[in-house]
Amino acid sequence: MGRVEGKVAIITGGGMGMGESHSRLFAKEGACVVVTDIDIEAGEKTVADIIADGGKAIFVQHDVASESQWANVVSQAVESFGGVDILVNNAGIIFFASSQKTTADEWNKTMAVNLLGVHLGCQAVQPEMAKRGGGSIVNISSISGIVGMPNQAAYQASKGGVRQLTKALAVDYQKDNIRCNSIHPGMICTPILGDLQHEFEKARGFLGPGAQQVTRMADPIEVSYPVLFLASDEASYVNGTELVVDNGFVAT
Ligand SMILES: NC(=O)c1ccc[n+]([C@@H]2O[C@H](COP(=O)([O-])OP(=O)(O)OC[C@H]3O[C@@H](n4cnc5c(N)ncnc54)[C@H](O)[C@@H]3O)[C@@H](O)[C@H]2O)c1
């Protein structure tokens, strides 16, 4: 208990899946959590559950691709909890389609949420973190940002962008004592996978040869603990790294 005691953490896409799990764990470990999501009902439910468990959290409706909404998220964090120490850029979307079948609209939407959203989030929190003498940003990329897989061209490009943007920011923000690291989950059981979240064998087949030695999907909490580590002071000398959480998927 208390691994992020008293810290203020913004977690995007906190309404369901991994973001919900991260939000609950951070609150349990003592953080004041700003849960943001485009889905109001889901985000409000996460916050209600945290408060019912004795934690501290607020919900802010938020499209991560909107610069003005990022400004609102940061000011709500400052108003409610006094500043920002941690940002987990978790919100993401996927269109399963090969490069040839990906429309310009799908490409742009994917880049707007998965990559522009991360850029805007980091930009928005940097001044507040600098004011407090430092902070920690954890960007959720994917193993899709490291190795090639079939039928997710735009998603892979966006997650590769997040991986490299994280390293750029680790260098840019070093002078302000703001660490920036990326997490690369493998096959995690969440709503983003649709029906595939309940069909491990089918999902494994869908993800190509690299997936074949993976033995199971993870529960979201198995990603939340690595995120917590990078966000916390336990990782005080960890900056610009990529932490793969994938049951050996990319180790092949
Ligand atoms: N599930 C996996 O297997 C897996 C693997 C690797 C990486 N990831 C990444 O992990 C992150 C979390 O994924 P998940 O599996 O929990 O997904 P999910 O679909 O279960 O949850 C995503 C959340 O983000 C919210 N969201 C979507 N668009 C948004 C926007 N524009 N602004 C704000 N919120 C928005 C959704 O409402 C939802 O609550 C994503 O970045 C995803 O790409 C997932």
The ligand as an ORCA input file, in Angstrom:
! r2SCAN-3c Opt
* xyz 0 1
  N      -5.933     -5.121    -24.877
  C      -4.800     -5.395    -25.462
  O      -4.532     -6.548    -25.787
  C      -3.781     -4.301    -25.700
  C      -2.491     -4.689    -26.089
  C      -1.525     -3.714    -26.279
  C      -1.819     -2.379    -26.073
  N      -3.080     -2.021    -25.710
  C      -3.311     -0.593    -25.482
  O      -3.679     -0.398    -24.129
  C      -4.502      0.768    -24.004
  C      -5.771      0.412    -23.275
  O      -6.463     -0.531    -24.068
  P      -7.638     -1.472    -23.548
  O      -7.344     -2.790    -24.112
  O      -7.852     -1.294    -22.107
  O      -8.838     -0.817    -24.409
  P     -10.396     -0.642    -24.059
  O     -11.079     -0.434    -25.352
  O     -10.847     -1.751    -23.186
  O     -10.413      0.711    -23.213
  C     -10.015      1.928    -23.829
  C     -10.651      3.091    -23.109
  O     -10.258      4.284    -23.790
  C     -11.424      5.099    -23.986
  N     -11.231      5.949    -25.162
  C     -11.304      5.588    -26.467
  N     -11.103      6.655    -27.248
  C     -10.880      7.710    -26.425
  C     -10.611      9.087    -26.641
  N     -10.556      9.607    -27.871
  N     -10.423      9.883    -25.560
  C     -10.507      9.369    -24.305
  N     -10.797      8.089    -24.046
  C     -10.977      7.270    -25.087
  C     -12.567      4.106    -24.147
  O     -13.839      4.702    -23.903
  C     -12.185      3.055    -23.121
  O     -12.691      3.343    -21.835
  C      -4.723      1.256    -25.433
  O      -3.808      2.284    -25.724
  C      -4.420      0.037    -26.282
  O      -4.033      0.369    -27.567
  C      -4.074     -2.949    -25.534
*
